[in-house]
C-alpha cells in the first residue's frame, strides 16, 4: 500500500514539474519573442556594465531587468545622486524605450 502511494505521488510530481519550471518566463507566456528576449538580456548587460564603470553608482547595488526595451532599475543606493545617475545611464543606452527607476535611497533615520 505504501509503495503504491509513493508511486502515485512520484508520478504526480513528475507530471507537474514541467509546469512549475515554464510558467515564469516571458517567452513561454507569449509576452516576448526569443529574439526580443536575447535583445533585452544584451540591453541589461550593457546597462549593468556601464553602472559598474561609473564612479557615482555602485553597480553591485542595482538590479537591472528589461522587457521589450523597457528597463527597470531596483535595489538600494547610497544617495539621490547615485539614483539619478543610474537613471541617466539607463536612458542613454541605445535601445531603451523607457526607464522605471525604482531605486531606493536611505531615509536617514
C-alpha positions as CSV (number, residue, x, y, z in Angstrom):
1,X,0.0,0.0,0.0
2,X,2.8,2.5,0.9
3,X,4.7,1.6,-2.2
4,X,1.7,2.2,-4.4
5,X,1.0,5.6,-2.7
6,X,4.7,6.5,-3.2
7,X,4.5,5.7,-6.9
8,X,1.4,7.8,-7.3
9,X,2.9,10.8,-5.6
10,X,6.1,10.4,-7.6
11,X,4.2,10.2,-10.9
12,X,2.2,13.3,-9.9
13,X,5.3,15.3,-9.0
14,X,6.9,14.4,-12.3
15,X,3.9,15.4,-14.3
16,X,3.5,18.8,-12.5
17,X,7.2,19.7,-12.6
18,X,7.3,20.9,-16.2
19,X,4.5,23.4,-15.5
20,X,6.4,24.8,-12.5
21,X,9.5,25.4,-14.5
22,X,7.9,27.1,-17.5
23,X,5.4,29.5,-16.1
24,X,7.7,32.3,-15.1
25,X,9.5,33.0,-18.4
26,X,8.2,35.8,-20.6
27,X,9.0,33.8,-23.7
28,X,6.8,30.9,-22.7
29,X,4.0,33.2,-21.6
30,X,3.9,34.8,-25.1
31,X,4.8,38.3,-23.8
32,X,8.1,38.3,-25.6
33,X,9.7,36.5,-28.6
34,X,13.0,34.7,-28.2
35,X,14.8,37.3,-30.3
36,X,13.4,40.1,-28.1
37,X,14.4,38.2,-25.0
38,X,18.0,38.0,-26.3
39,X,18.0,41.7,-27.1
40,X,16.7,42.5,-23.6
41,X,19.4,40.4,-22.0
42,X,22.0,42.2,-24.1
43,X,20.5,45.6,-23.1
44,X,20.5,44.8,-19.4
45,X,24.1,43.6,-19.7
46,X,25.2,46.9,-21.4
47,X,23.5,48.9,-18.7
48,X,25.0,46.8,-15.9
49,X,28.5,47.2,-17.4
50,X,28.0,51.0,-17.6
51,X,26.9,51.0,-14.0
52,X,29.9,49.1,-12.8
53,X,32.3,51.5,-14.6
54,X,30.6,54.7,-13.2
55,X,32.2,56.2,-10.1
56,X,28.9,57.5,-8.7
57,X,26.9,54.3,-8.8
58,X,27.9,51.1,-7.2
59,X,26.9,48.5,-9.9
60,X,26.5,45.8,-7.3
61,X,23.6,47.7,-5.6
62,X,21.5,47.9,-8.8
63,X,19.4,45.2,-10.3
64,X,18.6,45.7,-14.0
65,X,15.7,44.0,-15.7
66,X,14.5,44.6,-19.3
67,X,11.3,43.6,-21.1
68,X,10.6,44.7,-24.7
69,X,13.0,47.6,-24.4
70,X,11.6,48.9,-21.1
71,X,14.2,48.8,-18.3
72,X,13.5,48.6,-14.5
73,X,16.2,49.6,-12.0
74,X,15.7,48.2,-8.5
75,X,17.7,48.0,-5.3
76,X,19.2,50.3,-2.7
77,X,21.7,53.1,-3.5
78,X,23.7,55.4,-1.2
79,X,22.4,58.8,-2.4
80,X,19.9,60.6,-4.6
81,X,22.8,61.4,-7.0
82,X,23.5,57.7,-7.4
83,X,19.8,57.1,-8.2
84,X,19.7,59.9,-10.7
85,X,22.9,58.9,-12.4
86,X,21.7,55.3,-12.7
87,X,18.6,56.5,-14.4
88,X,20.7,58.7,-16.8
89,X,22.9,55.8,-17.7
90,X,19.9,53.6,-18.5
91,X,18.3,56.4,-20.6
92,X,21.5,57.0,-22.6
93,X,21.8,53.3,-23.5
94,X,20.8,52.6,-27.1
95,X,17.6,50.5,-27.5
96,X,16.0,51.7,-24.2
97,X,12.4,52.7,-24.7
98,X,11.5,53.6,-21.1
99,X,13.2,53.5,-17.7
100,X,11.4,52.7,-14.4
101,X,13.8,53.9,-11.7
102,X,12.7,52.1,-8.6
103,X,15.9,52.5,-6.7
104,X,15.6,53.3,-3.0
105,X,17.6,55.9,-1.1
106,X,18.1,55.6,2.6
107,X,15.9,58.0,4.6
108,X,18.5,58.9,7.2
109,X,16.8,57.6,10.3
